Amino acid sequence: MCGILGTFNTGFSKEELDQALGLMDHRGPDFKDSKLVNGNYLGHLRLSIIDLNERSNQPFTSGPFHMIYNGEVYNYKELIKDHRLDVKTDSDTEVILEMYIKYGEKCLQYFNGMFAFVIYNEITRDIFAARDRLGIKPLYFREGKESIEFSSEIKPLVQLKASAVDEFAMRQYRKLRMTVKGHTIYADIKFFPAAHYFKNGKIVRYWDLDVSSKEAPKDEDLKALINDAILLRKRADVPVGSYLSGGLDSTILSYVVKPTHTWTVGFEELNEFEWSSLANKNLDSILHQIPVDKKEFLETGKWMLAERQEPLSVPNEILIYLMTKVVKKENTVVLSGEGADELFWGYDRIFKWARQSESLSLKGFDEKYCYGSNIDNEVLDFALENIPGETALEKIAYYFQIVHLQGLLRRVDNSTMLCSVEARVPFVDHRLVEMMAGTPFEWRMGQSFKEPLKRLYRDLIPNEIIDRKKIGFPVPLENIFKEELKEDVSAMDAWLLFNLQPFQNKGAGIII
């Protein structure tokens, strides 16, 4: 929905802060504003999606409370009714602020959506910041002795103050294709943790996932909740489209929503265009198939690294960006299937291994999950330390839902918001995540991966897609990086080095 920049006790001038905010103009091209309150800066960039009226512009103020907010709380209409809120707009923005005024930090338990926001009380001088349960919307922060800064992207923070590269974070990236547990590529800039809030100098967890064993839900209850999660994310005052690769997840989303426009992308020599055409045969949407070539991929990747000022997570992040540039011509909101593999254990190889393992070994985890050829057990120890769960299967289930998913969510948010498009992820509805957590292995996987999802939607989507063998989002890395390949450098190694190269041997400051 938007981009936010909030700084407290930093000493930066408003001119410097407005300039830093402007580095994220793509996140909110429809309106930009900022204000100083008690010398503290609240800046906002708006991508108008719900209540297009200027009355919902931000920073949003109610009495002594001032808020900047990025995201969507989809159940805002129900919150107005259930909590008898007196609101003057038709936006979820006002609802969030009024719920906070009424309930304080307890308001978070009522929200269903994706959000990162900062609220400042100019009388008490309290700073309250929060991020959604599963970390769908990004939020970076940097703390000093007396100061704190929040931003939707890393680039404004690096612009304001030179930041040294974190060597341990670079090792995390080489091993996991992302940084974990709050690390970013910069030593003094952190990811604000999902499912936490900040108040009075303390960061507090307000939600966690229980992966202990429980019975599977009834089919009718699961299907009703999936459909509700999908249709709830259709709420918008702008056109909503859907990605449609021809895989199970995106096909279900598209068939439930029935959008006017659907979208897929691929290389001319490697794509899913045949499958997306099959999926669209009974859907009858306007299907857009966007081809990409090697040169465009590499040039775009270099540009995205410079624009983002941090490594990309997975190669198809570039493809999503190139597709979404075209999506913007018709849709400001697009539905995406992230989260379904974590819910229904689409990564069948690693979940079968975990079920058969007595304990979660570093060697096994490395072989089944990790990327690239380098060995780094210290990184693996760090990533898996204190992961909840009694068994290897419970630990892997938690890791994928809470840690691994973060990389996918960063990918889709970064690549779509660069195009001023909001991606929504119905399978990352916290109600679904809670319903599925701890359900039996035999029920989730059955005779094949995603067995419940296939069973529930076999009457809706083509059988060929239901029974299709799972493949990833195809990117021909061997061809793209064939000149870099050596005996000790795989295609994935080459991709990781492509992303890290601009950061190598850089002491501090804005790079690239």
Number of C-alpha atoms within 10 A of each C-alpha: 24 31 31 28 30 27 24 22 15 16 11 15 13 17 9 13 21 20 14 20 28 20 17 26 21 19 27 24 17 17 15 20 14 20 17 14 15 12 15 19 23 29 26 32 29 26 26 22 22 18 17 16 12 11 13 19 22 25 22 18 16 12 9 12 20 20 25 28 29 26 23 27 22 21 17 21 14 10 18 19 10 9 11 9 15 11 12 10 14 17 21 23 25 24 23 25 24 20 20 17 16 13 11 12 17 12 15 21 11 13 21 19 25 24 24 28 27 25 25 23 19 15 10 9 14 15 18 21 23 26 26 27 27 26 25 27 26 26 26 22 22 18 16 11 6 9 13 16 18 27 28 27 24 25 20 24 25 20 17 16 12 15 20 18 22 19 15 17 20 23 20 23 25 26 24 22 24 25 25 20 14 14 20 24 26 23 16 18 23 19 22 25 23 27 18 21 22 19 14 9 13 9 15 13 13 17 14 14 17 15 22 15 14 13 12 16 13 8 13 10 10 18 16 11 16 21 16 15 22 23 15 18 23 21 16 17 13 16 16 25 27 29 28 32 28 25 21 25 23 23 29 25 24 27 20 17 19 16 22 17 21 29 22 26 27 24 18 13 10 14 21 20 22 12 19 25 19 17 28 22 12 12 19 15 19 13 22 19 19 19 17 18 12 16 10 12 18 15 11 16 21 17 13 20 18 16 14 19 21 21 25 27 23 20 21 20 22 27 26 21 25 22 24 28 17 14 27 17 9 14 20 25 26 25 24 23 24 21 24 22 18 23 22 24 23 20 16 16 12 19 22 14 17 23 16 11 14 11 14 18 14 15 12 15 16 17 10 15 13 16 17 19 14 13 14 14 13 12 20 19 12 13 17 19 9 9 16 18 18 12 16 20 24 22 21 25 26 23 18 18 23 19 22 19 20 21 20 18 22 19 21 24 20 27 26 26 24 20 21 26 28 28 28 26 23 25 24 26 23 19 13 17 21 15 17 20 23 22 18 14 16 10 16 21 19 12 9 15 21 24 18 17 22 20 11 13 18 15 10 14 21 18 13 14 20 24 12 12 11 14 8 7 17 15 20 16 17 15 12 18 18 13 10 16 17 11 5 8 15 19 20 20 21 21 23 25 19 18 22 19 12 17 23 13 9 14 13 16 15 19 17 14
